[in-house]
Amino acid sequence: MTAPIAIINARILDPERAYDGPGGVLAREGCIVAAGHHVTKDSVPSDAEVIDAQGRCLAPGLIDSRVFVGEPGAEHKETLATASQAAAAGGVTTIITMPNTNPPIDTVSLVEYVARRRGDDVLVRAVPMAAATKRLEGREMTEMGLLSAAGAVAFTDGRTAVADAAVMMKILKYGRMFDALLVQHAEERSLATGVMNAGEMATRLGLAGISVFAEVIQVERDVRLAEATGGRVHFADVTCAKALDVIRAAKARGLQVTAGTTPPHFALNELAVGDYRTFAKLSPPLRAEDDRRAVIDAIKDGTIDVIASGHDPQDVESKRLPFAQAAFGAAGLETLLPVSLELYHNGHLSLLDVIDRLTRRPARLFRLPGGTLNPGAPADLVLFDPDRAWRIVADEFRSKSKNSPFDGHPTQGRVLMTVLGGRIVHRA
Amino acid sequence: MTPNDPPKPRPAAPTDQSAGAFLFPHKHLLGIEGLNPIEIEGLLDLADSYVEQNRRANKKKSVLKGLTVINLFFENSTRTRTSFELAAKRLGADVINMQADSSSIKKGETLLDTAITLNAMHPDILVVRHSESGAVKLLSEKVGGAVINAGDGQHEHPTQALLDALTIRRRKGRLGGLRVAICGDILHSRVARSNIHLLSTMGAELRVVAPPTLLPAAVEKLGVEVFHDMRKGLEGCDIVMMLRLQRERMESSYLPSVREFFHLYGLDTEKLAAAKPDALIMHPGPMNRGVEIDSAVADDIHRSVIQEQVEMGVAVRMACLDVLTRRLRAEDAGTEIRP
């Protein structure tokens, strides 16, 4: 039994009801009891712990649909516990974890290992995606029925696309029985052997490039496979105008195709690689400025459904190497909200729409109960100041790894408190 | 004019006292990109004077006396390493050669660990070659001494571009306004990139001649005109620079065969006829005869300056070692130098 908790005097952001206005949230037994303008100091029960938000923003906790963790197998980079601390500090209450671990998450016991970890040391909800193919090898499909029943919310080979068209087709067909979502890393592997965006910058640096066509070709193929099978395909990280056009057209045709992006891809371009900055080495790579703008347009018009952190912790040893040898990936849990808020501060999206891409839409896509302030929903909340200016300092991350392309980046918007199931798990 | 009688006038050989004449404003020499024409001319002028000195019986000077140069080669190279070694020794430095296969690199030590270990021995100059683009820059961030990039991956090979420029300038009297064609595997070539940066900075008219599979993306944005037809590309050229073609390019389907490459892009008398009659033929070596260049052309003493490039290499490297230690030497001597 926990005491009721009430956060009052807040600016409520509830994308589900399209409500952006004053009010409060009352929660009991881990669930929301009431939310809105009628939740005030005078209306809450006398035994409730009352928190005065002083006009700051209160929204559903963020649902981050692309989080790599090092557990099991690379605990020196990140454990579920440290990832959850980083998540809580970033206002993220659900992390959807990727199966790229060692061993990969491709069996019922491993799915359960992640799904059941929430407790004293894992502060937020960890929800696993399972491998789409056994050992992530791209050849044989995993036990999608059993894995779904064990708690896998989607299937993916994570860092790589399911390359074989016949295998992909069978996964999509078979997966329909479970309404399975196949999450694809949109890169045609034989074309994606480079280390940064192809173009003048890569040519000057003498680095092998990855053309946007590696992405477009994969997206085009998988759109056709979605059409052929009626399956659901989510492109986790779309970075270029051409691929977004294909997805936009597929959606217009009524196909079950969705797309995501990560903050580096709408906040940075390939120039961030600069003098071989390995912290800006991402997969897919940071693109040219025109493509960055196209990503923002696609977030605005709904072609891109969700914003995820793409959190991919890498230790110093994996990054302090010559560029081509360095690992791909950036830590992102603690910068997801502030960098996403740039879309609001720069006038591209309303505050409510930014929160929508971080909460309600991923909840719907992955069939999760959160992302809303409706009564009965889990009391997962984030209280933040959208205007607070600060400078991102990677060394202060809770994450074990500090590989952020935003280190030193001035930003706006700070998480003040994170609530999970009615309990405060982070307080700034 | 014969090949061994380049245009006059020549600057006088430098004396040890002339060391303050030209102050190079960079700590390291990591690439040509970012150097301005004055800096490039300054290096070439100094190198020119070392050419004269190297043709004397007594080639040795004491400019770098007491200084330590480490040649750190993570990638095999006899020619470049020897050239740097000779340059350093002719200036009186103590030289250590480290080859990656004989060092702890093979035992799993990282690049930065190697850098930190060597740095503890206080080398004044590290000459570094590495197979990865950007590796030399990464290493330069961890050491106290000056670093010379002796070739990093497919990025830059600045001393090669400088020695090519010196060779051209001595023969043609200038760099600006010359029409230069760089031919062959541009995609994988650090020599091509450094030469493009240097020659475009100096106002040459640049062309690259290659099949589309061996050209990097957006190469025209580096200020070159692209040709796939070698005869058209060589038309009216003052300089024809050939690049070495690695055999493994066939295996990864950049090209179908050596035979076809030679047919399309091998420099022979017939294709060379498109260039100016006095066009110079250059090659960074080692040559693949019958692959990118025909022996008859490579050995043409009236056109080929390939041997001269090797000679210029030593002089250019002496100039680089000299300018990068000037500040240090001045501090040591307790004198102040100004640009």
Interface residues (C-beta under 8 A of the other chain):
Chain A: A198 G199 E200 A202 T203 R204 L205 G206 L207 A208 G209 S211 D275 Y276 E317 R320 L321 P322 F323 A324 Q325
Chain B: E33 T110 L111 L112 H130 E132 S133 G134 A135 K137 L138 D152 G153 Q154 H155 E156 R190 R193 P216 A217 A218 V219 K221 L222
